[in-house]
């Protein structure tokens, strides 16, 4: 029943917000819906803690230690983003950028994106997971084009075309996976159930599974934003509304990487030579290097942090490519901390952009003088993003570097150099924005501080010491992903 609520809350909210005449109460109702979903996600986590695996709706939906991490993260970030949206939407409406029709579309699509992510995460059927990813793609494309400017429409079109091509490649991988499983499970829907595939994974055909994984990698790698499949991501961040950037970078990229992990576990059982790990390592490092050395050329604040998202998803991909319990756990922690950090950063740069009426970094300045809270919060969020202690990303990057030194010392040096470049570029840009005098043409804005404080507090507390319950949970999940037959 709780799984049912996890899907019906965002879906019914999306339907409700599409109705006319709700302009005044929609932002608050959006936050309430997200709060209810977060509560349900915690209940689902408790179920997994007690029962390990939970199945529902004729085994089409399920819970296990892996997907419940992403479910709780989705519930939390959607809640804080909905709270941030209250102030953001108020300013955009006052400035005339959003009318009643756009507001209906925004709140409805916001909940639809959350619904599709929850559906994908809860899906035991990999075919249903593919459908959920496609639904998320379509919903987010309309959200990116919300402002209906030529650039936003172009960004949405690029997003739709590139990710549509990617999801088509994933569909070919799905067909190959079905053919490999049909020999063992027989025809029918059971041949795509993750729990059934996991049970017989050592009997799948190695050649077919290697081809299937490569198709899935191209398809889902496009959605993760891995280089060279990343071209849509900077435009999507720059032209869409800021809450959409927080959801896209903090959650939607995770869903695609989660789907790829499911297929990787199956392929690892039969494909020799660590083929999947080498593919993830190569493209993960390529993404890190290209993203880091692209940072210094960005003058749009949201584009800057979109390349940072590519960098951090590349780091997580490297962790999964290295494999083994320790590196996999580091990658899971990195995904979690990146989601909390990057959504917080987008809250702050969205506020800065509305303060200064621009997204151009050279024109954003005086944030500390304008508002000490928002200025210093951006400094601390920037420190968290570049992996400075005591924040969480320091822990995950340290664990990953330790494993790289043990397994691939040359790559460890390359990663450390890349992180150093990102450290210098991002902090230089942030300090230029928070310092200086207040620009003459600034806007009056009021935003709730709770989302930012909650994210920074969680990052600091978890960076200083991860509670034993969470540590054991992530450790068992890493074991779950790395144990072969």
C-alpha positions as CSV (number, residue, x, y, z in Angstrom):
1,X,0.0,0.0,0.0
2,X,2.9,2.4,0.8
3,X,4.3,1.7,-2.7
4,X,0.9,2.7,-4.1
5,X,1.0,6.0,-2.2
6,X,4.5,6.7,-3.5
7,X,3.1,6.7,-7.0
8,X,-0.4,8.2,-6.5
9,X,0.7,11.2,-4.5
10,X,2.7,12.8,-7.3
11,X,0.5,11.5,-10.1
12,X,-2.7,12.9,-8.5
13,X,-1.0,16.1,-7.7
14,X,0.1,16.5,-11.3
15,X,-3.6,16.0,-12.4
16,X,-4.8,18.5,-9.8
17,X,-2.3,21.2,-10.8
18,X,-3.4,21.0,-14.4
19,X,-6.8,22.3,-13.5
20,X,-7.5,26.0,-14.0
21,X,-7.9,28.5,-11.2
22,X,-5.3,27.4,-8.7
23,X,-2.7,30.2,-9.0
24,X,-2.7,31.2,-5.3
25,X,-2.6,27.9,-3.5
26,X,-0.5,25.8,-6.0
27,X,3.0,26.5,-4.6
28,X,2.0,25.6,-1.1
29,X,0.1,22.5,-2.3
30,X,3.1,21.5,-4.3
31,X,5.2,21.6,-1.1
32,X,2.6,19.7,0.9
33,X,2.5,17.0,-1.8
34,X,6.3,16.7,-1.7
35,X,6.3,16.5,2.1
36,X,3.8,13.6,2.0
37,X,6.0,11.9,-0.6
38,X,9.1,12.3,1.6
39,X,7.2,10.8,4.5
40,X,6.2,7.8,2.4
41,X,9.8,7.3,1.2
42,X,10.9,7.1,4.8
43,X,8.2,4.4,5.5
44,X,9.5,2.5,2.4
45,X,13.0,2.6,3.8
46,X,11.8,1.2,7.1
47,X,10.1,-1.7,5.2
48,X,13.4,-2.6,3.5
49,X,15.3,-2.4,6.8
50,X,12.9,-5.0,8.2
51,X,12.3,-7.2,5.2
52,X,15.2,-6.5,2.8
53,X,13.1,-7.0,-0.3
54,X,9.4,-6.0,-0.8
55,X,7.3,-6.8,-3.9
56,X,3.9,-5.5,-4.9
57,X,1.5,-5.5,-7.9
58,X,2.2,-9.0,-9.1
59,X,6.0,-8.4,-8.7
60,X,5.9,-5.5,-11.2
61,X,7.1,-3.1,-8.4
62,X,9.6,-3.9,-5.7
63,X,11.9,-2.4,-3.0
64,X,15.5,-3.5,-2.3
65,X,18.5,-1.9,-0.6
66,X,19.6,-0.2,-3.8
67,X,16.5,1.6,-5.0
68,X,15.4,2.7,-1.6
69,X,18.5,4.9,-1.3
70,X,17.4,6.8,-4.4
71,X,13.8,6.8,-3.3
72,X,14.6,8.6,0.0
73,X,16.9,10.9,-1.9
74,X,14.2,11.7,-4.4
75,X,11.7,12.4,-1.6
76,X,14.0,14.7,0.2
77,X,15.3,16.7,-2.7
78,X,11.8,17.1,-4.2
79,X,10.6,18.4,-0.9
80,X,13.4,21.0,-0.5
81,X,13.0,22.0,-4.2
82,X,9.3,22.4,-3.8
83,X,9.9,24.7,-0.7
84,X,12.5,26.7,-2.7
85,X,10.0,27.0,-5.6
86,X,7.5,29.0,-3.4
87,X,9.8,32.0,-3.4
88,X,11.2,31.4,-6.9
89,X,7.7,31.2,-8.5
90,X,6.6,34.3,-6.6
91,X,9.4,36.4,-8.1
92,X,9.0,35.0,-11.6
93,X,5.3,35.8,-11.5
94,X,5.9,39.3,-10.2
95,X,8.4,39.9,-13.0
96,X,5.9,38.8,-15.6
97,X,7.9,35.8,-16.8
98,X,5.2,33.3,-15.8
99,X,1.5,33.6,-16.4
100,X,-1.4,31.5,-15.1
101,X,-1.0,29.0,-17.9
102,X,2.7,28.6,-17.3
103,X,2.2,28.2,-13.6
104,X,-0.3,25.3,-14.2
105,X,2.2,23.7,-16.5
106,X,5.1,24.2,-14.1
107,X,3.5,22.6,-11.1
108,X,1.9,19.8,-13.1
109,X,5.2,18.9,-14.8
110,X,7.1,19.2,-11.5
111,X,5.0,16.5,-10.0
112,X,5.0,14.5,-13.3
113,X,8.8,14.4,-13.3
114,X,8.7,13.2,-9.7
115,X,6.1,10.5,-10.5
116,X,8.1,9.2,-13.4
117,X,11.3,9.0,-11.3
118,X,9.5,7.2,-8.5
119,X,7.9,4.8,-11.0
120,X,11.3,4.1,-12.5
121,X,12.9,3.5,-9.1
122,X,10.1,1.2,-7.9
123,X,9.9,-0.8,-11.2
124,X,10.9,-4.5,-11.0
125,X,10.1,-4.8,-14.7
126,X,13.0,-3.3,-16.7
127,X,10.5,-2.6,-19.5
128,X,8.5,-0.4,-17.1
129,X,11.7,1.3,-16.0
130,X,12.4,2.1,-19.7
131,X,8.9,3.6,-20.0
132,X,9.4,5.7,-16.8
133,X,12.7,7.1,-18.2
134,X,10.9,8.1,-21.4
135,X,8.1,9.7,-19.4
136,X,10.7,11.7,-17.4
137,X,12.4,12.8,-20.6
138,X,9.1,14.1,-22.1
139,X,8.0,15.8,-18.9
140,X,11.4,17.5,-18.4
141,X,11.5,18.6,-22.0
142,X,8.4,20.7,-21.5
143,X,9.7,22.0,-18.2
144,X,12.9,23.2,-19.8
145,X,10.9,25.2,-22.4
146,X,8.6,26.7,-19.8
147,X,9.7,30.3,-20.6
148,X,9.0,29.9,-24.3
149,X,12.0,31.9,-25.4
150,X,13.8,30.9,-28.6
151,X,16.8,29.7,-26.5
152,X,14.6,27.7,-24.1
153,X,12.7,26.0,-27.0
154,X,16.0,25.2,-28.7
155,X,17.4,23.7,-25.5
156,X,14.3,21.6,-25.0
157,X,14.4,20.4,-28.6
158,X,18.1,19.5,-28.3
159,X,17.3,17.7,-25.0
160,X,14.4,15.8,-26.6
161,X,16.3,14.8,-29.8
162,X,19.5,13.6,-28.1
163,X,17.8,11.8,-25.2
164,X,15.2,10.4,-27.5
165,X,18.0,8.9,-29.6
166,X,19.6,7.6,-26.4
167,X,16.4,6.0,-25.1
168,X,16.1,4.3,-28.5
169,X,19.5,2.7,-28.0
170,X,18.4,1.5,-24.6
171,X,15.4,-0.1,-26.2
172,X,17.6,-2.2,-28.4
173,X,19.5,-3.2,-25.3
174,X,16.2,-4.2,-23.7
175,X,15.3,-6.4,-26.6
176,X,18.6,-8.2,-26.5
177,X,18.2,-8.7,-22.7
178,X,14.8,-10.1,-23.2
179,X,16.1,-12.6,-25.8
180,X,18.9,-13.7,-23.4
181,X,16.4,-14.2,-20.5
182,X,13.7,-15.9,-22.6
183,X,15.9,-19.0,-23.0
184,X,15.9,-19.5,-19.3
185,X,12.6,-18.0,-18.1
186,X,10.4,-18.6,-21.2
187,X,8.4,-16.0,-23.0
188,X,6.3,-13.5,-21.1
189,X,6.6,-10.6,-18.7
190,X,8.8,-12.5,-16.2
191,X,11.7,-12.4,-18.6
192,X,12.2,-8.7,-17.8
193,X,11.6,-8.8,-14.1
194,X,14.8,-7.8,-12.2
195,X,14.3,-10.3,-9.4
196,X,14.0,-13.1,-11.9
197,X,16.9,-11.9,-14.0
198,X,19.1,-11.6,-10.9
199,X,18.2,-15.2,-10.0
200,X,19.4,-16.6,-13.3
201,X,22.0,-14.1,-14.2
202,X,24.8,-16.6,-14.4
203,X,23.0,-18.5,-17.1
204,X,22.5,-15.6,-19.5
205,X,24.4,-15.7,-22.8
206,X,27.7,-13.7,-22.5
207,X,27.7,-12.4,-26.1
208,X,24.2,-11.2,-26.0
209,X,24.7,-9.6,-22.6
210,X,27.8,-7.8,-23.7
211,X,25.9,-6.3,-26.6
212,X,22.9,-5.5,-24.5
213,X,25.1,-3.7,-21.9
214,X,26.7,-1.5,-24.6
215,X,23.4,-0.5,-26.0
216,X,22.1,0.3,-22.5
217,X,25.3,2.2,-21.8
218,X,24.9,4.5,-24.9
219,X,21.2,5.0,-24.1
220,X,21.4,5.6,-20.3
221,X,24.8,7.2,-20.6
222,X,23.2,9.9,-22.7
223,X,20.8,10.6,-19.9
224,X,23.6,10.6,-17.3
225,X,25.3,13.2,-19.3
226,X,28.6,11.3,-19.8
227,X,31.0,12.7,-22.4
228,X,30.6,12.7,-25.5
229,X,26.8,12.3,-24.9
230,X,26.5,15.4,-22.8
231,X,25.7,18.1,-25.3
232,X,22.1,18.6,-24.1
233,X,22.9,19.2,-20.4
234,X,24.4,22.7,-20.3
235,X,21.6,24.2,-22.5
236,X,18.9,22.4,-20.4
237,X,20.3,23.9,-17.2
238,X,20.9,27.4,-18.6
239,X,17.4,27.9,-20.2
240,X,15.0,26.1,-17.9
241,X,13.7,27.3,-14.5
242,X,16.1,26.9,-11.6
243,X,14.0,24.3,-9.7
244,X,14.1,22.2,-12.8
245,X,17.9,22.4,-12.8
246,X,17.9,21.3,-9.1
247,X,15.7,18.3,-10.0
248,X,17.6,17.4,-13.2
249,X,21.0,17.6,-11.7
250,X,20.1,16.3,-8.2
251,X,17.8,13.5,-9.2
252,X,17.1,12.7,-12.9
253,X,20.8,12.0,-13.7
254,X,20.7,9.5,-10.8
255,X,17.8,7.6,-12.3
256,X,19.7,6.9,-15.5
257,X,22.8,5.8,-13.6
258,X,20.7,3.6,-11.4
259,X,19.1,1.9,-14.5
260,X,22.6,1.3,-15.9
261,X,23.7,-0.3,-12.6
262,X,20.9,-2.8,-12.8
263,X,22.1,-4.0,-16.2
264,X,25.8,-3.9,-15.2
265,X,25.1,-6.4,-12.3
266,X,23.5,-8.8,-14.8
267,X,26.3,-8.4,-17.4
268,X,29.1,-8.8,-14.8
269,X,27.8,-12.2,-13.9
270,X,28.6,-13.7,-17.4
271,X,30.8,-11.2,-19.3
272,X,34.5,-11.8,-18.7
273,X,37.4,-9.4,-18.6
274,X,35.7,-6.8,-16.5
275,X,34.3,-5.3,-19.8
276,X,31.6,-3.3,-18.1
277,X,34.1,-1.9,-15.6
278,X,36.5,-0.8,-18.3
279,X,33.8,0.9,-20.3
280,X,32.6,2.8,-17.2
281,X,36.2,3.7,-16.2
282,X,37.0,5.1,-19.7
283,X,34.0,7.2,-20.1
284,X,33.8,8.2,-16.5
285,X,37.4,9.7,-16.7
286,X,36.7,11.2,-20.1
287,X,33.7,13.0,-18.6
288,X,35.7,14.2,-15.6
289,X,38.5,15.6,-17.6
290,X,36.4,17.2,-20.3
291,X,34.0,18.8,-17.8
292,X,36.8,20.1,-15.6
293,X,38.7,21.8,-18.4
294,X,35.4,23.2,-19.8
295,X,34.6,25.0,-16.5
296,X,37.0,27.9,-17.0
297,X,35.3,29.0,-20.2
298,X,31.8,29.3,-18.7
299,X,30.4,32.8,-18.0
300,X,26.8,31.7,-17.4
301,X,26.4,30.6,-13.8
302,X,24.0,27.8,-14.5
303,X,26.1,26.4,-17.4
304,X,29.1,26.5,-15.0
305,X,27.4,24.2,-12.6
306,X,26.0,22.0,-15.3
307,X,29.6,21.1,-16.3
308,X,30.2,20.4,-12.6
309,X,27.3,17.9,-12.7
310,X,29.0,16.1,-15.6
311,X,32.2,16.0,-13.6
312,X,30.6,14.5,-10.5
313,X,28.5,12.0,-12.5
314,X,31.8,11.0,-14.1
315,X,33.4,10.5,-10.7
316,X,30.6,8.3,-9.6
317,X,30.8,6.3,-12.9
318,X,34.5,5.8,-12.2
319,X,33.7,4.4,-8.8
320,X,31.3,1.9,-10.3
321,X,33.9,1.1,-13.0
322,X,36.6,0.3,-10.4
323,X,34.2,-2.1,-8.8
324,X,34.6,-3.9,-5.6
325,X,32.8,-3.2,-2.4
326,X,34.8,-0.2,-1.3
327,X,34.8,1.7,-4.6
328,X,31.1,0.9,-5.2
329,X,30.2,2.2,-1.7
330,X,32.3,5.4,-2.4
331,X,30.3,5.8,-5.7
332,X,26.9,5.4,-3.9
333,X,28.0,7.9,-1.3
334,X,29.2,10.3,-4.0
335,X,25.8,10.2,-5.8
336,X,24.0,10.9,-2.5
337,X,26.2,13.8,-1.5
338,X,26.3,15.2,-5.0
339,X,22.5,15.3,-5.1
340,X,22.3,17.2,-1.8
341,X,25.1,19.6,-2.8
342,X,24.2,20.4,-6.4
343,X,20.5,21.0,-5.6
344,X,21.6,23.4,-2.8
345,X,24.0,25.2,-5.2
346,X,21.2,25.7,-7.8
347,X,19.0,27.1,-5.1
348,X,21.7,29.6,-4.3
349,X,22.7,30.6,-7.8
350,X,19.0,30.8,-8.7
351,X,18.6,33.3,-5.9
352,X,21.7,35.2,-7.0
353,X,20.4,35.4,-10.6
354,X,17.1,36.9,-9.4
355,X,18.9,39.3,-7.1
356,X,21.1,40.6,-10.0
357,X,18.6,40.0,-12.8
358,X,21.2,38.1,-14.8
359,X,22.9,34.7,-15.1
360,X,26.2,36.1,-16.3
361,X,28.9,35.6,-13.7
362,X,30.8,38.9,-14.4
363,X,27.6,40.8,-13.6
364,X,26.7,38.9,-10.4
365,X,28.6,40.5,-7.5
366,X,28.1,41.8,-4.0
367,X,26.0,38.9,-2.7
368,X,27.5,39.0,0.8
369,X,26.9,42.8,1.0
370,X,23.4,42.3,-0.4
371,X,22.5,39.4,1.9
372,X,25.1,37.9,4.2
373,X,23.1,34.7,4.6
374,X,22.8,33.9,0.9
375,X,26.4,35.1,0.1
376,X,28.1,33.0,2.8
377,X,25.8,30.0,2.0
378,X,27.0,30.1,-1.5
379,X,30.6,30.1,-0.3
380,X,30.0,27.1,2.0
381,X,28.0,25.3,-0.8
382,X,30.9,25.9,-3.2
383,X,33.4,24.4,-0.6
384,X,31.1,21.4,-0.3
385,X,31.0,21.0,-4.1
386,X,34.7,21.0,-4.5
387,X,35.1,18.4,-1.9
388,X,36.5,20.3,1.1
389,X,36.1,18.9,4.6
390,X,34.0,18.6,6.6
391,X,31.4,18.2,3.8
392,X,30.2,14.8,2.5
393,X,31.9,14.9,-1.0
394,X,35.3,15.0,0.7
395,X,34.5,11.6,2.3
396,X,33.3,9.9,-1.0
397,X,36.2,11.4,-3.0
398,X,38.8,10.3,-0.4
399,X,37.4,6.7,-0.3
400,X,37.5,6.6,-4.1
401,X,41.0,8.0,-4.4
402,X,42.2,5.4,-1.9
403,X,40.8,2.6,-4.0
404,X,42.2,4.1,-7.2
405,X,45.7,4.4,-5.6
406,X,45.4,0.7,-4.8
407,X,44.1,-0.5,-8.2
408,X,44.9,2.2,-10.9
409,X,47.6,4.6,-9.4
410,X,48.0,6.5,-12.6
411,X,44.3,7.2,-12.9
412,X,44.3,8.3,-9.2
413,X,46.9,11.1,-10.1
414,X,44.7,12.1,-13.1
415,X,41.6,12.3,-10.9
416,X,43.4,14.3,-8.2
417,X,44.7,16.8,-10.9
418,X,41.2,17.2,-12.3
419,X,39.7,17.8,-8.8
420,X,42.4,20.5,-8.2
421,X,41.5,22.3,-11.4
422,X,37.8,22.2,-10.5
423,X,38.6,23.5,-7.0
424,X,40.4,26.5,-8.4
425,X,38.0,27.4,-11.1
426,X,34.8,27.1,-9.1
427,X,36.0,28.9,-6.0
428,X,37.4,31.7,-8.1
429,X,34.0,32.2,-9.8
430,X,32.1,32.0,-6.5
431,X,34.3,34.5,-4.7
432,X,33.9,36.9,-7.6
433,X,30.1,36.7,-7.2
434,X,29.9,37.1,-3.4
435,X,32.5,39.9,-3.2
436,X,32.4,43.5,-4.3
437,X,29.7,46.1,-4.0
438,X,26.0,45.7,-4.6
439,X,25.1,46.3,-8.3
440,X,22.8,49.3,-8.7
441,X,20.0,47.3,-10.4
442,X,19.1,44.6,-7.9
443,X,15.7,43.0,-7.2
444,X,13.9,42.6,-3.9
445,X,13.6,38.8,-3.3
446,X,12.4,36.7,-0.4
447,X,13.3,33.0,-0.3
448,X,12.8,30.3,2.3
449,X,16.1,29.5,4.0
450,X,15.1,26.1,5.3
451,X,16.1,24.1,2.1
452,X,19.6,25.6,2.0
453,X,20.2,25.2,5.8
454,X,18.9,21.6,5.7
455,X,21.2,20.6,2.8
456,X,24.3,22.2,4.2
457,X,23.6,20.7,7.7
458,X,23.2,17.2,6.3
459,X,26.3,17.6,4.2
460,X,28.3,18.7,7.2
461,X,27.0,16.2,9.6
462,X,27.3,13.2,7.2
463,X,30.8,14.5,6.2
464,X,32.0,14.5,9.9
465,X,30.5,11.1,10.7
466,X,28.1,8.9,8.9
467,X,25.7,7.2,11.4
468,X,26.3,3.5,11.7
469,X,22.8,2.7,10.4
470,X,23.4,4.5,7.2
471,X,26.9,3.2,6.9
472,X,25.7,-0.4,7.2
473,X,22.9,0.2,4.8
474,X,25.3,1.5,2.1
475,X,27.8,-1.2,2.8
476,X,25.2,-3.9,2.3
477,X,24.0,-2.2,-0.9
478,X,27.6,-2.2,-2.2
479,X,27.9,-5.9,-1.4
480,X,24.6,-6.5,-3.2
481,X,26.0,-4.9,-6.3
482,X,29.3,-6.6,-6.3
483,X,28.6,-10.2,-5.3
484,X,28.8,-12.5,-8.3
485,X,27.4,-16.1,-8.6
